[in-house]
């Protein structure tokens, strides 16, 4: 329908293990939809988002995208939250030669090299390494340098890339990986798996986990009273308000990654207004209370799509992809240019350490002092402490 709405279809994890992040992205998308339609829509047409819950089940993803094309007859596709929501759709997307902008999939396109895929995760051209590069860089500045590392990761597809990156970063800094263990996502006895990896007394306990198991692992670290020099690395969960409220002071000392935080150095055009509106709308819902981790990326994801449509004055997948490869996009995440594989051309992952947390109140986590940026230097607002030092007085 030439005068009907432009339909943009996608799957998103609105229930299941990644619901907190999926619901956050959905709310940010809805705010963008309201904004763009208030400006008159795109190409003189209103914009409609057709979002289907994939229930955090990668086996459901392909069917969702088949239905979006065949039944919903959407004009454009949008990629979902992470690897498990994006990778299963890629063969169909490639078959239909669709333009496909994803949210946080890590190295999804590394082997496929599909020239119409783009991703909002700010990990640059070497995403595996970039995700944890800052941890090792900051650790190298400690007075006593870490020399050994034990890896403890979820037995799931998503953990492969962060582990590969952590091993590469460790090798570059002369850190020996003395053990690697995987645990089932059905694990209940987290103290046992933590103790097993701590037996070798590693300087770094590198953790790669999903939301629920992040809680189990960090509670187990607290219960077992182990004190490596550093704990954390590539955990999905500590970025979210539900996990922050559950763990409170147990997060002190944990090192992890973020993509945006409310620091002066990251006050990009429009982002403070977005966060303010997002938080007002998120109150009383299951979406993340603060929205720092997902909301700016999700809003920027659709800003890229909007600017590409305006720049090409159309909905041609080929033209949208060509435009996206060649232009700079002005978003709430700052100015973005994409590289050959659709990743950011320059990485900008924040390495943060939880510090100064005295309670489980979510208000503690609004402050930049709760998650100190230790890398990269141009965004840093504090320095890395050893795990024990950061936890002293906040147990």
C-alpha positions in Angstrom: 0.0 0.0 0.0 1.8 3.1 -1.2 0.1 5.4 1.4 -0.2 2.8 4.2 2.3 2.5 7.0 5.9 1.4 6.5 6.0 -1.9 8.3 9.3 -2.8 10.0 9.3 -6.4 11.4 11.5 -8.1 13.9 11.8 -10.7 16.7 12.8 -9.7 20.2 13.2 -11.5 23.5 10.2 -10.2 25.4 10.0 -13.2 27.7 12.4 -15.9 28.9 15.9 -15.4 30.1 16.7 -12.2 28.2 13.3 -10.5 28.7 14.7 -7.6 30.8 17.0 -6.5 27.9 14.4 -7.3 25.2 11.7 -5.3 27.0 14.1 -2.4 27.4 14.9 -2.4 23.7 11.1 -2.6 22.9 10.4 0.4 25.0 13.2 2.4 23.4 11.9 1.4 19.9 8.4 2.5 20.8 9.8 5.9 21.9 11.5 6.2 18.5 8.3 5.2 16.7 6.4 8.0 18.5 9.1 10.5 17.7 9.4 9.7 14.0 5.6 9.7 13.5 5.4 13.0 15.4 7.7 14.3 12.7 5.5 13.1 9.9 6.7 9.6 9.6 9.1 8.5 6.7 8.5 9.1 3.0 5.2 10.7 3.9 4.0 7.5 5.6 3.5 6.5 9.2 5.8 3.9 10.6 4.5 0.7 12.2 6.8 -1.7 14.2 5.7 -5.3 14.0 7.5 -7.0 17.0 7.1 -10.7 17.8 8.4 -12.3 21.0 11.0 -15.0 20.3 10.8 -16.0 24.0 14.6 -16.2 24.2 14.4 -19.3 22.1 16.8 -19.4 19.1 14.7 -22.2 17.6 11.7 -19.8 17.3 13.6 -17.1 15.4 13.6 -18.5 11.8 9.8 -19.1 11.9 9.2 -15.5 13.2 11.1 -14.0 10.3 9.5 -16.3 7.8 6.1 -15.1 9.0 7.1 -11.5 8.9 8.0 -11.8 5.3 5.2 -14.1 4.1 2.3 -13.2 6.4 2.9 -9.7 7.7 4.5 -8.6 4.4 6.7 -6.2 6.2 8.6 -3.6 4.1 11.9 -3.9 6.1 13.4 -6.3 8.6 15.2 -5.4 11.8 17.5 -7.8 13.7 16.9 -8.8 17.3 18.8 -8.4 20.5 21.8 -10.8 20.5 23.5 -13.7 18.8 20.7 -16.2 19.6 18.1 -13.8 18.1 20.1 -12.8 15.1 22.2 -15.7 13.8 19.2 -18.1 13.2 17.7 -15.5 11.0 20.8 -14.8 8.9 20.3 -17.6 6.2 16.8 -16.3 5.4 17.9 -12.7 5.4 20.7 -13.5 3.0 18.5 -15.6 0.8 16.1 -12.6 0.5 18.9 -10.1 0.3 17.4 -8.0 3.1 18.9 -5.0 4.8 19.4 -6.0 8.5 20.5 -3.8 11.4 21.0 -5.7 14.6 21.4 -4.6 18.2 24.0 -6.5 20.2 25.1 -9.6 18.4 28.8 -10.2 18.8 30.8 -11.1 15.7 27.6 -12.4 14.0 28.9 -11.5 10.5 32.6 -12.5 11.0 32.3 -15.6 8.9 29.2 -14.8 6.8 30.5 -11.5 5.6 27.1 -10.5 4.4 27.3 -6.9 3.1 23.8 -5.8 4.2 24.2 -6.6 7.8 25.0 -3.9 10.4 25.2 -4.0 14.2 24.9 -1.4 17.0 27.3 -3.1 19.4 30.3 -0.8 19.6 33.0 -3.5 19.3 34.6 -2.4 16.1 36.2 -4.7 13.4 37.6 -7.2 16.0 34.6 -7.6 18.3 35.8 -10.7 20.2 38.9 -8.9 21.4 37.3 -5.5 21.8 34.7 -6.7 24.3 37.3 -7.3 27.0 40.4 -5.4 25.7 39.8 -2.7 28.4 39.9 -5.2 31.3 43.4 -6.4 30.4 44.6 -2.9 29.5 43.5 -1.6 32.9 44.9 -4.6 34.7 48.3 -3.9 33.1 48.3 -0.6 35.1 48.0 -2.3 38.5 51.0 -2.2 40.7 51.1 -6.0 40.9 50.4 -7.4 37.4 48.1 -10.4 37.1 49.9 -13.4 35.6 47.3 -16.2 35.5 43.6 -16.5 34.6 40.9 -19.1 35.0 37.8 -19.0 32.7 34.4 -20.0 33.9 31.6 -19.7 31.3 28.1 -20.8 30.4 27.9 -23.8 28.2 26.1 -21.9 25.4 26.9 -20.7 21.9 27.1 -17.0 22.9 30.1 -17.6 25.2 32.5 -18.8 22.4 33.4 -15.4 21.1 34.0 -13.6 24.4 36.2 -16.5 25.5 38.2 -16.4 22.3 38.7 -12.7 22.7 39.7 -13.1 26.4 42.3 -15.7 25.5 43.7 -13.4 22.8 43.9 -10.4 25.2 45.5 -12.6 27.9 48.2 -13.8 25.5 49.0 -10.2 24.4 49.5 -9.2 28.1 51.5 -12.3 29.1 48.7 -13.8 31.2 48.6 -17.6 31.3 45.2 -19.3 31.1 45.5 -22.1 33.6 42.0 -23.5 33.3 38.7 -23.2 31.4 35.4 -24.8 32.5 31.9 -24.6 31.3 28.8 -25.0 33.4 25.2 -25.9 32.3 22.6 -23.2 32.3 20.6 -25.6 34.5 23.3 -25.4 37.2 22.0 -24.9 40.8 25.2 -25.4 42.8 27.2 -22.3 41.8 29.5 -22.4 44.8 30.8 -25.8 43.7 31.7 -24.6 40.2 33.3 -21.4 41.5 35.3 -23.3 44.1 36.6 -25.7 41.4 37.9 -22.8 39.3 39.4 -21.0 42.3 41.4 -24.0 43.5 44.3 -23.0 41.2 44.3 -19.5 42.8 44.1 -17.6 39.5 44.9 -13.9 39.5 41.8 -13.3 37.3 38.6 -15.2 37.5 37.1 -14.5 34.1 33.3 -15.0 34.0 31.1 -15.2 30.9 27.4 -15.6 31.8 23.8 -14.9 31.1 21.5 -12.9 33.4 20.3 -15.5 35.9 23.6 -17.4 36.1 25.4 -14.1 36.7 23.4 -13.7 39.9 24.3 -17.3 40.9 28.0 -16.9 40.2 28.4 -13.6 42.0 26.5 -14.8 45.0 28.8 -17.9 45.0 31.9 -15.6 44.8 30.6 -13.8 47.9 29.7 -17.1 49.8 33.1 -18.7 49.1 35.1 -15.6 50.1 37.6 -16.1 47.3 39.7 -13.1 46.4 41.4 -13.2 43.0 42.9 -9.9 41.9 40.1 -9.4 39.5 36.7 -11.0 38.9 34.3 -10.5 36.0 34.8 -9.9 32.3 32.0 -10.7 29.9 28.8 -11.0 32.0 25.3 -10.3 30.7 23.3 -9.3 33.8 25.3 -6.9 36.0 24.2 -4.1 33.6 20.5 -4.6 34.4 18.6 -3.1 37.3 17.1 -6.4 38.4 20.5 -7.9 38.9 21.8 -4.8 40.6 18.9 -4.9 43.1 19.4 -8.5 43.8 23.2 -8.3 44.4 23.8 -4.8 45.7 27.1 -4.6 47.5 28.1 -8.1 46.2 28.8 -6.3 42.9 31.6 -4.2 44.4 34.9 -5.1 42.7 33.3 -6.8 39.7 34.8 -5.7 36.3 32.5 -5.9 33.3 31.6 -4.1 30.0 29.1 -1.4 29.2 28.2 0.6 26.1 26.9 3.8 27.6 26.8 5.4 31.0 25.6 8.9 32.2 29.1 10.4 32.4 29.9 13.9 31.0 32.1 12.4 28.3 29.1 10.5 26.9 26.5 13.3 26.9 25.8 12.8 23.2 23.0 14.8 21.6 19.6 13.6 22.7 20.7 10.8 25.0 19.8 12.5 28.3 16.3 13.3 27.0 15.9 9.7 25.8 17.0 8.3 29.2 14.7 10.7 31.1 11.7 9.7 29.0 12.6 6.0 29.0 12.9 5.9 32.8 9.5 7.6 33.3 7.9 5.0 31.0 9.8 2.1 32.4 8.6 2.7 36.0 6.3 -0.1 37.2 7.1 -2.3 34.1 9.4 -5.3 33.7 11.8 -3.3 31.5 15.1 -2.2 33.1 14.6 0.7 35.5 17.6 2.7 34.3 18.0 1.7 30.7 21.6 2.6 30.4 22.8 -0.6 28.8 20.2 -1.2 26.1 18.0 1.9 25.5 20.5 4.2 23.8 21.7 1.4 21.5 18.1 0.4 20.6 17.0 3.9 19.9 20.2 4.5 17.8 19.5 1.3 15.9 16.3 2.9 14.5 18.0 6.2 14.1 20.4 4.5 11.7 17.4 3.0 9.8 15.6 6.3 9.7 18.6 8.3 8.4 19.3 5.6 5.7 15.6 5.8 4.5 15.8 9.6 4.4 19.2 9.6 2.8 18.1 7.2 0.0 14.5 8.5 -0.2 13.3 4.9 -0.4 13.1 1.4 1.0 15.4 -0.5 -1.4 17.4 -3.0 0.7 20.4 -2.6 -1.7 20.4 1.2 -1.6 19.9 1.3 2.2 22.9 -1.0 2.7 25.1 1.0 0.3 24.2 4.2 2.0 24.9 2.7 5.5 28.3 1.6 4.5 29.2 5.1 3.2 27.7 7.6 5.6 28.2 8.8 9.2 25.1 8.5 11.4 24.3 11.0 14.1 22.7 9.2 17.0 22.2 9.2 20.8 25.2 6.9 20.9 27.3 9.6 19.2 28.5 9.7 15.6 28.8 6.2 14.1 30.4 4.9 10.9 30.3 1.3 10.0 33.1 -0.9 8.8 33.1 -3.6 6.0 31.4 -6.3 8.1 28.8 -3.9 9.5 30.4 -3.4 12.8 31.4 0.0 14.1 34.6 1.1 12.3 36.1 2.1 15.7 35.5 0.2 19.0 34.1 2.0 22.0 33.4 -0.6 24.6 33.5 0.7 28.2 35.3 -1.4 30.8 33.8 -0.6 34.2 34.3 -1.6 37.8 31.5 -1.6 40.4 32.6 0.5 43.3 31.1 2.4 46.3 27.8 0.4 46.5 26.4 0.3 50.0 22.9 -1.1 49.5 20.5 -2.9 47.1 18.6 0.3 46.3 18.5 1.0 42.6 19.2 4.7 43.3 22.8 3.6 44.2 23.3 2.7 40.5 22.1 5.9 39.0 25.4 7.6 39.9 28.5 7.4 37.7 30.4 6.6 40.9 28.7 3.1 41.1 30.2 1.9 37.8 33.6 3.6 37.4 34.8 3.6 33.8 38.4 2.4 33.8 38.9 2.1 30.0 39.2 3.6 27.4 41.1 6.6 28.8 39.1 9.3 27.0 35.9 8.1 28.8 37.6 7.1 32.1 36.3 8.6 35.4 38.3 6.5 37.8 40.9 3.8 38.2 40.8 0.0 38.6 41.2 -1.5 42.0 41.9 -5.1 43.0 38.8 -7.1 43.8 39.6 -7.2 47.5 40.3 -3.5 47.7 37.1 -2.5 46.0 35.0 -4.8 48.3 36.7 -3.6 51.5 34.0 -2.0 53.8 31.2 -3.0 51.4 30.7 -6.7 52.1 
